[in-house]
Amino acid sequence: MVKDRWTVGNTVIYNCGYHLIWCPKYRRKVLVGAVETRLLELLHEKAGELELSIEQAEIMPDHVHLFVKGPPTLPPHYIVGQLKGYSSRILRQEFAHLRSRLPSLWTRSYYVETVGHISEQSVQQYIADQKSR
């Protein structure tokens, strides 16, 4: 059903989705094996705390792809900061080789793109047509 794509709150109806990508420092291929498995667990754990939904996740050896949905009160930079910070702290505690090979687990940069059901062109056309209604 179409209504499944929206989340309804007390004063808002929303569908906020973000495609997020980030890399380990120096793009090292360290996200493999047990690190990959634990990273995915940590991301889901933190997402639950933030009331985010991870719709799709793919951990590559040298980068992370996520498609997350969350409330409009959480800006993308906050989401990325929370996910990267939480996962870095715990992974570096649990896997000594991540402390010895890297000064920090993640680079400071990331990629974000909003993802929606309606195209940019449709929104522009909808707004332009308002006065003619």
The first five atom37 places (N, CA, C, CB, O) and aatype in JSON, in Angstrom:
{
  "aatype": [12, 19, 11, 3, 1, 17, 16, 19, 7, 2, 16, 19, 9, 18, 2, 4, 7, 18, 8, 10, 9, 17, 4, 14, 11, 18, 1, 1, 11, 19, 10, 19, 7, 0, 19, 6, 16, 1, 10, 10, 6, 10, 10, 8, 6, 11, 0, 7, 6, 10, 6, 10, 15, 9, 6, 5, 0, 6, 9, 12, 14, 3, 8, 19, 8, 10, 13, 19, 11, 7, 14, 14, 16, 10, 14, 14, 8, 18, 9, 19, 7, 5, 10, 11, 7, 18, 15, 15, 1, 9, 10, 1, 5, 6, 13, 0, 8, 10, 1, 15, 1, 10, 14, 15, 10, 17, 16, 1, 15, 18, 18, 19, 6, 16, 19, 7, 8, 9, 15, 6, 5, 15, 19, 5, 5, 18, 9, 0, 3, 5, 11, 15, 1],
  "atom_mask": [
    [1, 1, 1, 1, 1],
    [1, 1, 1, 1, 1],
    [1, 1, 1, 1, 1],
    [1, 1, 1, 1, 1],
    [1, 1, 1, 1, 1],
    [1, 1, 1, 1, 1],
    [1, 1, 1, 1, 1],
    [1, 1, 1, 1, 1],
    [1, 1, 1, 0, 1],
    [1, 1, 1, 1, 1],
    [1, 1, 1, 1, 1],
    [1, 1, 1, 1, 1],
    [1, 1, 1, 1, 1],
    [1, 1, 1, 1, 1],
    [1, 1, 1, 1, 1],
    [1, 1, 1, 1, 1],
    [1, 1, 1, 0, 1],
    [1, 1, 1, 1, 1],
    [1, 1, 1, 1, 1],
    [1, 1, 1, 1, 1],
    [1, 1, 1, 1, 1],
    [1, 1, 1, 1, 1],
    [1, 1, 1, 1, 1],
    [1, 1, 1, 1, 1],
    [1, 1, 1, 1, 1],
    [1, 1, 1, 1, 1],
    [1, 1, 1, 1, 1],
    [1, 1, 1, 1, 1],
    [1, 1, 1, 1, 1],
    [1, 1, 1, 1, 1],
    [1, 1, 1, 1, 1],
    [1, 1, 1, 1, 1],
    [1, 1, 1, 0, 1],
    [1, 1, 1, 1, 1],
    [1, 1, 1, 1, 1],
    [1, 1, 1, 1, 1],
    [1, 1, 1, 1, 1],
    [1, 1, 1, 1, 1],
    [1, 1, 1, 1, 1],
    [1, 1, 1, 1, 1],
    [1, 1, 1, 1, 1],
    [1, 1, 1, 1, 1],
    [1, 1, 1, 1, 1],
    [1, 1, 1, 1, 1],
    [1, 1, 1, 1, 1],
    [1, 1, 1, 1, 1],
    [1, 1, 1, 1, 1],
    [1, 1, 1, 0, 1],
    [1, 1, 1, 1, 1],
    [1, 1, 1, 1, 1],
    [1, 1, 1, 1, 1],
    [1, 1, 1, 1, 1],
    [1, 1, 1, 1, 1],
    [1, 1, 1, 1, 1],
    [1, 1, 1, 1, 1],
    [1, 1, 1, 1, 1],
    [1, 1, 1, 1, 1],
    [1, 1, 1, 1, 1],
    [1, 1, 1, 1, 1],
    [1, 1, 1, 1, 1],
    [1, 1, 1, 1, 1],
    [1, 1, 1, 1, 1],
    [1, 1, 1, 1, 1],
    [1, 1, 1, 1, 1],
    [1, 1, 1, 1, 1],
    [1, 1, 1, 1, 1],
    [1, 1, 1, 1, 1],
    [1, 1, 1, 1, 1],
    [1, 1, 1, 1, 1],
    [1, 1, 1, 0, 1],
    [1, 1, 1, 1, 1],
    [1, 1, 1, 1, 1],
    [1, 1, 1, 1, 1],
    [1, 1, 1, 1, 1],
    [1, 1, 1, 1, 1],
    [1, 1, 1, 1, 1],
    [1, 1, 1, 1, 1],
    [1, 1, 1, 1, 1],
    [1, 1, 1, 1, 1],
    [1, 1, 1, 1, 1],
    [1, 1, 1, 0, 1],
    [1, 1, 1, 1, 1],
    [1, 1, 1, 1, 1],
    [1, 1, 1, 1, 1],
    [1, 1, 1, 0, 1],
    [1, 1, 1, 1, 1],
    [1, 1, 1, 1, 1],
    [1, 1, 1, 1, 1],
    [1, 1, 1, 1, 1],
    [1, 1, 1, 1, 1],
    [1, 1, 1, 1, 1],
    [1, 1, 1, 1, 1],
    [1, 1, 1, 1, 1],
    [1, 1, 1, 1, 1],
    [1, 1, 1, 1, 1],
    [1, 1, 1, 1, 1],
    [1, 1, 1, 1, 1],
    [1, 1, 1, 1, 1],
    [1, 1, 1, 1, 1],
    [1, 1, 1, 1, 1],
    [1, 1, 1, 1, 1],
    [1, 1, 1, 1, 1],
    [1, 1, 1, 1, 1],
    [1, 1, 1, 1, 1],
    [1, 1, 1, 1, 1],
    [1, 1, 1, 1, 1],
    [1, 1, 1, 1, 1],
    [1, 1, 1, 1, 1],
    [1, 1, 1, 1, 1],
    [1, 1, 1, 1, 1],
    [1, 1, 1, 1, 1],
    [1, 1, 1, 1, 1],
    [1, 1, 1, 1, 1],
    [1, 1, 1, 1, 1],
    [1, 1, 1, 1, 1],
    [1, 1, 1, 0, 1],
    [1, 1, 1, 1, 1],
    [1, 1, 1, 1, 1],
    [1, 1, 1, 1, 1],
    [1, 1, 1, 1, 1],
    [1, 1, 1, 1, 1],
    [1, 1, 1, 1, 1],
    [1, 1, 1, 1, 1],
    [1, 1, 1, 1, 1],
    [1, 1, 1, 1, 1],
    [1, 1, 1, 1, 1],
    [1, 1, 1, 1, 1],
    [1, 1, 1, 1, 1],
    [1, 1, 1, 1, 1],
    [1, 1, 1, 1, 1],
    [1, 1, 1, 1, 1],
    [1, 1, 1, 1, 1],
    [1, 1, 1, 1, 1]
  ],
  "atom_positions": [
    [[0.84, -1.18, 0.0], [0.0, 0.0, 0.0], [0.88, 1.24, 0.0], [-0.95, 0.0, 1.21], [1.94, 1.25, 0.62]],
    [[0.45, 2.29, -0.69], [1.22, 3.51, -0.82], [1.47, 4.17, 0.52], [0.51, 4.48, -1.75], [2.54, 4.75, 0.73]],
    [[0.51, 4.11, 1.44], [0.66, 4.76, 2.74], [1.82, 4.18, 3.55], [-0.63, 4.63, 3.54], [2.28, 4.83, 4.49]],
    [[2.3, 2.99, 3.22], [3.41, 2.38, 3.93], [4.71, 3.15, 3.77], [3.6, 0.97, 3.45], [5.63, 2.97, 4.56]],
    [[4.8, 3.99, 2.78], [6.04, 4.75, 2.59], [6.14, 5.94, 3.52], [6.16, 5.22, 1.15], [7.22, 6.51, 3.67]],
    [[5.03, 6.34, 4.16], [5.03, 7.48, 5.07], [5.06, 7.02, 6.52], [3.81, 8.37, 4.83], [4.58, 5.94, 6.86]],
    [[5.64, 7.87, 7.36], [5.57, 7.68, 8.8], [4.75, 8.84, 9.34], [7.01, 7.61, 9.46], [4.95, 9.99, 8.94]],
    [[3.84, 8.54, 10.25], [2.95, 9.56, 10.78], [3.29, 9.82, 12.24], [1.47, 9.13, 10.63], [3.33, 8.89, 13.05]],
    [[3.53, 11.09, 12.58], [3.76, 11.51, 13.95], [2.59, 12.37, 14.41], [0.0, 0.0, 0.0], [1.59, 12.48, 13.7]],
    [[2.72, 12.98, 15.59], [1.64, 13.83, 16.1], [1.37, 15.03, 15.21], [1.99, 14.31, 17.49], [0.22, 15.38, 14.97]],
    [[2.44, 15.66, 14.72], [2.27, 16.89, 13.94], [2.92, 16.84, 12.57], [2.82, 18.05, 14.7], [3.04, 17.87, 11.9]],
    [[3.34, 15.65, 12.14], [4.07, 15.57, 10.88], [3.84, 14.21, 10.21], [5.58, 15.81, 11.11], [3.68, 13.18, 10.87]],
    [[3.84, 14.25, 8.9], [3.85, 13.04, 8.08], [5.12, 13.15, 7.24], [2.53, 12.88, 7.17], [5.34, 14.17, 6.6]],
    [[5.95, 12.11, 7.25], [7.23, 12.25, 6.56], [7.69, 10.96, 5.91], [8.28, 12.72, 7.54], [7.23, 9.86, 6.23]],
    [[8.63, 11.14, 4.98], [9.34, 10.06, 4.33], [10.73, 10.59, 4.01], [8.59, 9.57, 3.02], [10.99, 11.05, 2.9]],
    [[11.62, 10.53, 4.99], [12.98, 11.06, 4.84], [13.96, 9.91, 4.7], [13.35, 11.96, 6.05], [14.21, 9.18, 5.66]],
    [[14.51, 9.76, 3.51], [15.48, 8.7, 3.25], [16.79, 9.29, 2.78], [0.0, 0.0, 0.0], [16.82, 10.28, 2.05]],
    [[17.9, 8.66, 3.21], [19.23, 9.14, 2.84], [20.11, 7.98, 2.39], [19.88, 9.88, 4.01], [20.14, 6.92, 3.02]],
    [[20.83, 8.21, 1.29], [21.87, 7.28, 0.85], [23.16, 7.83, 1.43], [21.93, 7.12, -0.74], [23.56, 8.95, 1.1]],
    [[23.82, 7.06, 2.27], [25.04, 7.5, 2.94], [26.21, 6.6, 2.55], [24.84, 7.49, 4.47], [26.08, 5.38, 2.45]],
    [[27.35, 7.22, 2.33], [28.58, 6.48, 2.02], [29.72, 7.11, 2.81], [28.88, 6.48, 0.47], [29.85, 8.33, 2.85]],
    [[30.56, 6.27, 3.43], [31.79, 6.77, 4.03], [32.85, 5.69, 3.98], [31.55, 7.23, 5.48], [32.56, 4.52, 3.75]],
    [[34.1, 6.12, 4.2], [35.26, 5.23, 4.03], [36.15, 5.22, 5.27], [36.08, 5.65, 2.8], [36.17, 6.18, 6.04]],
    [[36.89, 4.12, 5.44], [37.93, 4.12, 6.47], [39.06, 5.08, 6.08], [38.49, 2.68, 6.69], [39.26, 5.39, 4.91]],
    [[39.79, 5.53, 7.07], [40.94, 6.41, 6.84], [41.87, 5.75, 5.82], [41.69, 6.71, 8.17], [42.12, 4.55, 5.88]],
    [[42.38, 6.54, 4.91], [43.29, 6.11, 3.83], [42.65, 5.05, 2.92], [44.58, 5.56, 4.43], [43.34, 4.38, 2.16]],
    [[41.35, 4.92, 3.02], [40.58, 3.94, 2.23], [41.16, 2.52, 2.37], [40.56, 4.36, 0.74], [41.17, 1.74, 1.41]],
    [[41.63, 2.23, 3.56], [42.18, 0.9, 3.84], [41.08, -0.16, 3.76], [42.85, 0.87, 5.22], [39.93, 0.1, 4.14]],
    [[41.42, -1.31, 3.29], [40.46, -2.41, 3.14], [40.39, -3.22, 4.44], [40.86, -3.33, 1.94], [40.82, -4.37, 4.49]],
    [[39.84, -2.6, 5.48], [39.79, -3.23, 6.8], [38.4, -3.74, 7.18], [40.27, -2.26, 7.84], [38.24, -4.38, 8.22]],
    [[37.4, -3.46, 6.36], [36.02, -3.83, 6.69], [35.7, -5.22, 6.13], [35.02, -2.78, 6.15], [34.83, -5.36, 5.27]],
    [[36.4, -6.21, 6.62], [36.24, -7.59, 6.15], [36.1, -8.53, 7.33], [37.43, -8.0, 5.26], [36.48, -8.2, 8.45]],
    [[35.56, -9.71, 7.07], [35.48, -10.76, 8.09], [34.7, -10.34, 9.31], [0.0, 0.0, 0.0], [33.57, -9.85, 9.21]],
    [[35.3, -10.55, 10.48], [34.63, -10.26, 11.75], [34.36, -8.76, 11.92], [35.49, -10.76, 12.91], [33.37, -8.38, 12.55]],
    [[35.22, -7.91, 11.36], [35.01, -6.45, 11.45], [33.74, -6.08, 10.68], [36.24, -5.67, 10.89], [32.93, -5.29, 11.17]],
    [[33.57, -6.63, 9.5], [32.38, -6.36, 8.69], [31.11, -6.78, 9.43], [32.46, -7.1, 7.34], [30.14, -6.03, 9.51]],
    [[31.13, -7.99, 9.98], [29.96, -8.52, 10.69], [29.63, -7.66, 11.9], [30.22, -9.97, 11.13], [28.47, -7.31, 12.13]],
    [[30.65, -7.32, 12.69], [30.43, -6.52, 13.89], [29.98, -5.11, 13.53], [31.72, -6.46, 14.74], [29.12, -4.54, 14.22]],
    [[30.53, -4.53, 12.48], [30.13, -3.19, 12.04], [28.64, -3.16, 11.72], [30.94, -2.75, 10.82], [27.94, -2.23, 12.12]],
    [[28.17, -4.15, 10.99], [26.75, -4.2, 10.64], [25.88, -4.29, 11.89], [26.47, -5.4, 9.71], [24.85, -3.63, 11.98]],
    [[26.3, -5.1, 12.86], [25.57, -5.2, 14.13], [25.52, -3.85, 14.84], [26.22, -6.25, 15.05], [24.47, -3.44, 15.33]],
    [[26.67, -3.16, 14.89], [26.75, -1.87, 15.58], [25.9, -0.81, 14.9], [28.2, -1.41, 15.65], [25.25, 0.0, 15.57]],
    [[25.9, -0.81, 13.57], [25.09, 0.17, 12.84], [23.6, -0.04, 13.12], [25.37, 0.06, 11.32], [22.87, 0.93, 13.32]],
    [[23.16, -1.29, 13.14], [21.76, -1.57, 13.44], [21.42, -1.21, 14.88], [21.45, -3.05, 13.17], [20.33, -0.71, 15.17]],
    [[22.35, -1.48, 15.77], [22.15, -1.16, 17.19], [21.97, 0.35, 17.38], [23.34, -1.67, 18.04], [21.03, 0.79, 18.05]],
    [[22.87, 1.14, 16.8], [22.8, 2.6, 16.95], [21.59, 3.16, 16.22], [24.09, 3.26, 16.42], [20.95, 4.09, 16.71]],
    [[21.27, 2.6, 15.06], [20.09, 3.05, 14.32], [18.84, 2.87, 15.17], [19.96, 2.29, 12.99], [17.96, 3.73, 15.17]],
    [[18.75, 1.76, 15.87], [17.61, 1.52, 16.76], [17.51, 2.57, 17.84], [0.0, 0.0, 0.0], [16.41, 3.04, 18.15]],
    [[18.64, 2.94, 18.44], [18.66, 3.98, 19.47], [18.18, 5.32, 18.92], [20.06, 4.12, 20.05], [17.51, 6.08, 19.61]],
    [[18.54, 5.61, 17.67], [18.18, 6.89, 17.04], [16.8, 6.87, 16.39], [19.23, 7.26, 16.0], [16.35, 7.88, 15.86]],
    [[16.14, 5.72, 16.43], [14.84, 5.53, 15.77], [14.96, 5.69, 14.26], [13.81, 6.51, 16.32], [14.09, 6.27, 13.61]],
    [[16.06, 5.16, 13.73], [16.29, 5.11, 12.29], [15.98, 3.71, 11.8], [17.74, 5.51, 11.93], [16.03, 2.74, 12.56]],
    [[15.66, 3.62, 10.54], [15.47, 2.32, 9.91], [16.54, 2.17, 8.83], [14.03, 2.19, 9.31], [16.62, 2.97, 7.91]],
    [[17.36, 1.13, 8.95], [18.33, 0.85, 7.89], [17.61, -0.04, 6.88], [19.65, 0.15, 8.45], [17.37, -1.22, 7.14]],
    [[17.28, 0.55, 5.75], [16.53, -0.16, 4.71], [17.43, -1.09, 3.9], [15.85, 0.84, 3.78], [17.01, -2.16, 3.47]],
    [[18.68, -0.66, 3.71], [19.64, -1.45, 2.93], [21.03, -1.1, 3.42], [19.5, -1.17, 1.38], [21.32, 0.06, 3.71]],
    [[21.89, -2.08, 3.52], [23.27, -1.85, 3.94], [24.19, -2.77, 3.16], [23.45, -2.06, 5.46], [23.88, -3.94, 2.94]],
    [[25.32, -2.24, 2.76], [26.34, -3.05, 2.1], [27.69, -2.57, 2.6], [26.24, -2.94, 0.52], [28.05, -1.4, 2.44]],
    [[28.44, -3.47, 3.2], [29.77, -3.15, 3.71], [30.78, -3.7, 2.72], [30.0, -3.75, 5.15], [30.9, -4.91, 2.54]],
    [[31.5, -2.81, 2.08], [32.56, -3.18, 1.16], [33.87, -3.15, 1.95], [32.61, -2.23, -0.08], [33.91, -2.54, 3.02]],
    [[34.94, -3.77, 1.46], [36.2, -3.76, 2.22], [36.71, -2.35, 2.54], [37.26, -4.5, 1.45], [37.34, -2.14, 3.58]],
    [[36.43, -1.37, 1.65], [36.97, -0.03, 1.86], [35.92, 1.08, 1.91], [37.95, 0.29, 0.78], [36.27, 2.25, 1.84]],
    [[34.65, 0.74, 2.04], [33.62, 1.75, 2.24], [32.29, 1.13, 2.66], [33.43, 2.57, 0.96], [32.08, -0.08, 2.54]],
    [[31.41, 1.99, 3.15], [30.1, 1.58, 3.66], [29.02, 2.29, 2.86], [29.96, 1.9, 5.18], [29.09, 3.5, 2.63]],
    [[28.0, 1.54, 2.42], [26.81, 2.1, 1.79], [25.62, 1.82, 2.69], [26.58, 1.5, 0.35], [25.42, 0.68, 3.11]],
    [[24.84, 2.86, 3.0], [23.61, 2.68, 3.77], [22.48, 3.44, 3.13], [23.81, 3.13, 5.22], [22.68, 4.53, 2.59]],
    [[21.3, 2.87, 3.18], [20.07, 3.6, 2.86], [19.26, 3.6, 4.15], [19.27, 2.95, 1.65], [18.76, 2.56, 4.58]],
    [[19.15, 4.77, 4.76], [18.45, 4.89, 6.04], [17.24, 5.8, 5.91], [19.4, 5.42, 7.13], [17.21, 6.71, 5.07]],
    [[16.25, 5.54, 6.75], [15.08, 6.41, 6.86], [14.94, 6.81, 8.31], [13.79, 5.7, 6.33], [15.13, 6.0, 9.22]],
    [[14.6, 8.07, 8.51], [14.47, 8.55, 9.87], [13.6, 9.78, 9.95], [0.0, 0.0, 0.0], [13.14, 10.3, 8.93]],
    [[13.37, 10.26, 11.16], [12.51, 11.43, 11.35], [13.18, 12.7, 10.85], [12.15, 11.59, 12.82], [14.41, 12.79, 10.79]],
    [[12.37, 13.7, 10.48], [12.93, 14.96, 9.96], [13.67, 15.76, 11.02], [11.82, 15.81, 9.38], [14.34, 16.75, 10.69]],
    [[13.58, 15.37, 12.28], [14.3, 16.06, 13.35], [15.77, 15.66, 13.42], [13.64, 15.78, 14.68], [16.55, 16.3, 14.12]],
    [[16.15, 14.62, 12.68], [17.55, 14.18, 12.65], [18.19, 14.56, 11.32], [17.65, 12.65, 12.89], [17.9, 13.94, 10.3]],
    [[19.05, 15.57, 11.32], [19.71, 15.95, 10.05], [20.73, 14.89, 9.65], [20.4, 17.32, 10.18], [21.26, 14.19, 10.51]],
    [[21.02, 14.78, 8.36], [21.95, 13.76, 7.88], [23.33, 13.83, 8.54], [22.12, 13.89, 6.39], [23.92, 12.79, 8.84]],
    [[23.85, 15.03, 8.78], [25.19, 15.13, 9.38], [25.19, 14.54, 10.79], [25.66, 16.6, 9.42], [26.19, 13.98, 11.22]],
    [[24.09, 14.67, 11.51], [23.99, 14.11, 12.85], [23.93, 12.58, 12.78], [22.74, 14.66, 13.58], [24.59, 11.88, 13.55]],
    [[23.14, 12.06, 11.84], [23.02, 10.61, 11.66], [24.38, 10.0, 11.36], [22.02, 10.28, 10.53], [24.79, 9.03, 11.99]],
    [[25.09, 10.58, 10.39], [26.41, 10.06, 10.01], [27.37, 10.15, 11.18], [26.97, 10.84, 8.79], [28.11, 9.2, 11.45]],
    [[27.38, 11.28, 11.87], [28.28, 11.46, 13.01], [28.03, 10.42, 14.09], [0.0, 0.0, 0.0], [28.98, 9.87, 14.66]],
    [[26.77, 10.15, 14.38], [26.43, 9.17, 15.4], [26.83, 7.76, 14.98], [24.94, 9.22, 15.71], [27.41, 7.01, 15.77]],
    [[26.54, 7.39, 13.75], [26.86, 6.04, 13.27], [28.38, 5.83, 13.18], [26.23, 5.81, 11.89], [28.88, 4.79, 13.6]],
    [[29.09, 6.81, 12.65], [30.54, 6.69, 12.53], [31.21, 6.71, 13.91], [31.1, 7.83, 11.66], [32.1, 5.9, 14.18]],
    [[30.81, 7.62, 14.76], [31.44, 7.74, 16.07], [31.24, 6.5, 16.92], [0.0, 0.0, 0.0], [32.2, 5.99, 17.51]],
    [[30.01, 6.02, 16.99], [29.69, 4.84, 17.79], [30.44, 3.61, 17.27], [28.18, 4.58, 17.78], [31.06, 2.88, 18.04]],
    [[30.37, 3.39, 15.96], [31.02, 2.2, 15.39], [32.53, 2.27, 15.52], [30.63, 2.03, 13.93], [33.17, 1.25, 15.79]],
    [[33.12, 3.44, 15.33], [34.56, 3.58, 15.44], [35.04, 3.27, 16.85], [34.99, 4.99, 15.03], [36.0, 2.51, 17.03]],
    [[34.39, 3.83, 17.83], [34.82, 3.64, 19.21], [34.81, 2.15, 19.59], [33.9, 4.42, 20.17], [35.78, 1.65, 20.16]],
    [[33.73, 1.47, 19.27], [33.62, 0.07, 19.68], [34.5, -0.85, 18.84], [32.16, -0.38, 19.59], [35.14, -1.75, 19.37]],
    [[34.54, -0.63, 17.53], [35.39, -1.47, 16.68], [36.86, -1.35, 17.07], [35.2, -1.1, 15.21], [37.58, -2.35, 17.09]],
    [[37.31, -0.14, 17.39], [38.71, 0.05, 17.77], [39.01, -0.55, 19.14], [39.06, 1.54, 17.77], [40.15, -0.94, 19.4]],
    [[38.01, -0.64, 20.0], [38.19, -1.32, 21.29], [38.31, -2.83, 21.09], [37.03, -1.0, 22.24], [39.13, -3.49, 21.74]],
    [[37.5, -3.37, 20.2], [37.41, -4.82, 20.02], [38.46, -5.4, 19.07], [36.06, -5.17, 19.52], [38.79, -6.58, 19.17]],
    [[38.97, -4.6, 18.14], [39.92, -5.09, 17.14], [41.2, -4.26, 17.2], [39.3, -5.05, 15.72], [41.26, -3.15, 16.67]],
    [[42.21, -4.8, 17.85], [43.47, -4.08, 18.07], [44.13, -3.64, 16.76], [44.43, -4.94, 18.85], [44.76, -2.58, 16.72]],
    [[44.01, -4.44, 15.71], [44.67, -4.07, 14.45], [44.12, -2.78, 13.87], [44.52, -5.19, 13.43], [44.81, -2.12, 13.08]],
    [[42.89, -2.39, 14.23], [42.34, -1.12, 13.75], [42.98, 0.07, 14.47], [40.81, -1.1, 13.94], [43.02, 1.17, 13.93]],
    [[43.47, -0.16, 15.67], [44.17, 0.91, 16.41], [45.6, 1.07, 15.91], [44.17, 0.61, 17.92], [46.11, 2.19, 15.85]],
    [[46.23, -0.02, 15.57], [47.64, 0.05, 15.17], [47.83, 0.52, 13.74], [48.3, -1.3, 15.34], [48.84, 1.14, 13.42]],
    [[46.88, 0.24, 12.87], [47.04, 0.59, 11.45], [46.48, 1.95, 11.08], [46.38, -0.46, 10.6], [46.86, 2.52, 10.07]],
    [[45.56, 2.48, 11.92], [44.87, 3.72, 11.56], [44.82, 4.68, 12.75], [43.44, 3.41, 11.06], [44.52, 4.26, 13.87]],
    [[45.1, 5.98, 12.51], [44.99, 6.95, 13.61], [43.53, 7.16, 14.03], [45.61, 8.28, 13.18], [43.26, 7.48, 15.19]],
    [[42.61, 7.0, 13.11], [41.18, 7.0, 13.39], [40.56, 6.05, 12.38], [40.54, 8.45, 13.31], [41.12, 5.84, 11.31]],
    [[39.41, 5.48, 12.7], [38.85, 4.48, 11.79], [38.31, 5.11, 10.51], [37.74, 3.71, 12.48], [38.58, 4.63, 9.41]],
    [[37.53, 6.2, 10.65], [36.84, 6.79, 9.51], [37.48, 8.1, 9.07], [35.38, 7.02, 9.84], [38.08, 8.82, 9.87]],
    [[37.35, 8.4, 7.77], [37.72, 9.74, 7.29], [36.68, 10.72, 7.83], [37.79, 9.79, 5.71], [35.62, 10.31, 8.3]],
    [[36.98, 12.0, 7.75], [36.01, 13.0, 8.23], [34.91, 13.24, 7.2], [36.72, 14.31, 8.55], [33.87, 13.8, 7.53]],
    [[35.12, 12.84, 5.97], [34.15, 13.12, 4.92], [33.13, 12.0, 4.77], [34.87, 13.34, 3.6], [33.31, 10.89, 5.28]],
    [[32.06, 12.31, 4.07], [31.02, 11.33, 3.75], [30.22, 11.85, 2.58], [30.1, 11.04, 4.99], [30.32, 13.02, 2.21]],
    [[29.42, 10.98, 2.0], [28.52, 11.34, 0.9], [27.1, 11.16, 1.41], [28.78, 10.46, -0.39], [26.81, 10.18, 2.09]],
    [[26.23, 12.09, 1.08], [24.81, 11.94, 1.41], [23.98, 12.43, 0.24], [24.46, 12.73, 2.71], [24.28, 13.45, -0.38]],
    [[22.92, 11.69, -0.04], [21.95, 12.1, -1.04], [20.58, 11.77, -0.51], [22.21, 11.42, -2.43], [20.35, 10.68, 0.02]],
    [[19.67, 12.72, -0.65], [18.31, 12.43, -0.21], [17.65, 11.51, -1.23], [17.49, 13.73, -0.03], [17.93, 11.59, -2.43]],
    [[16.8, 10.66, -0.74], [16.12, 9.69, -1.59], [14.63, 9.83, -1.32], [16.63, 8.22, -1.32], [14.19, 9.77, -0.17]],
    [[13.87, 10.0, -2.37], [12.43, 10.16, -2.18], [11.66, 9.44, -3.26], [0.0, 0.0, 0.0], [12.22, 8.98, -4.26]],
    [[10.38, 9.35, -3.04], [9.5, 8.66, -3.97], [9.12, 9.55, -5.15], [8.25, 8.18, -3.25], [8.87, 9.06, -6.25]],
    [[9.08, 10.85, -4.91], [8.64, 11.81, -5.93], [9.86, 12.52, -6.48], [7.62, 12.83, -5.35], [10.75, 12.91, -5.72]],
    [[9.91, 12.7, -7.79], [11.07, 13.33, -8.41], [11.09, 14.84, -8.17], [11.09, 13.04, -9.91], [10.07, 15.45, -7.88]],
    [[12.27, 15.4, -8.3], [12.46, 16.85, -8.16], [11.58, 17.59, -9.16], [13.94, 17.24, -8.36], [10.97, 18.61, -8.83]],
    [[11.52, 17.09, -10.37], [10.73, 17.72, -11.42], [9.24, 17.72, -11.05], [10.95, 17.01, -12.77], [8.54, 18.71, -11.3]],
    [[8.74, 16.64, -10.47], [7.34, 16.56, -10.07], [7.01, 17.59, -8.99], [7.01, 15.16, -9.57], [5.94, 18.21, -9.03]],
    [[7.9, 17.76, -8.04], [7.68, 18.74, -6.97], [7.65, 20.15, -7.55], [8.78, 18.64, -5.89], [6.77, 20.94, -7.21]],
    [[8.59, 20.46, -8.43], [8.62, 21.79, -9.04], [7.34, 22.05, -9.84], [9.84, 21.94, -9.95], [6.79, 23.15, -9.79]],
    [[6.89, 21.06, -10.57], [5.67, 21.21, -11.37], [4.45, 21.38, -10.46], [5.47, 20.0, -12.3], [3.59, 22.22, -10.75]],
    [[4.36, 20.63, -9.39], [3.27, 20.71, -8.43], [3.18, 22.13, -7.84], [3.46, 19.67, -7.3], [2.1, 22.72, -7.75]],
    [[4.33, 22.67, -7.44], [4.35, 24.02, -6.86], [3.97, 25.06, -7.91], [5.75, 24.35, -6.29], [3.21, 25.98, -7.62]],
    [[4.49, 24.91, -9.12], [4.18, 25.86, -10.2], [2.69, 25.85, -10.55], [5.01, 25.55, -11.46], [2.14, 26.88, -10.96]],
    [[2.04, 24.72, -10.41], [0.62, 24.59, -10.78], [-0.33, 25.09, -9.69], [0.29, 23.15, -11.09], [-1.54, 25.14, -9.93]],
    [[0.15, 25.45, -8.52], [-0.72, 25.79, -7.4], [-1.63, 26.97, -7.67], [0.1, 26.07, -6.19], [-2.81, 26.92, -7.31]],
    [[-1.14, 28.03, -8.28], [-1.97, 29.23, -8.52], [-3.05, 28.99, -9.57], [-1.09, 30.4, -8.95], [-4.06, 29.7, -9.58]],
    [[-2.85, 28.03, -10.43], [-3.83, 27.77, -11.49], [-4.95, 26.86, -11.03], [-3.16, 27.17, -12.69], [-5.84, 26.55, -11.83]],
    [[-4.95, 26.42, -9.8], [-5.98, 25.53, -9.27], [-7.2, 26.27, -8.85], [-5.46, 24.74, -8.12], [-8.16, 25.66, -8.39]]
  ]
}
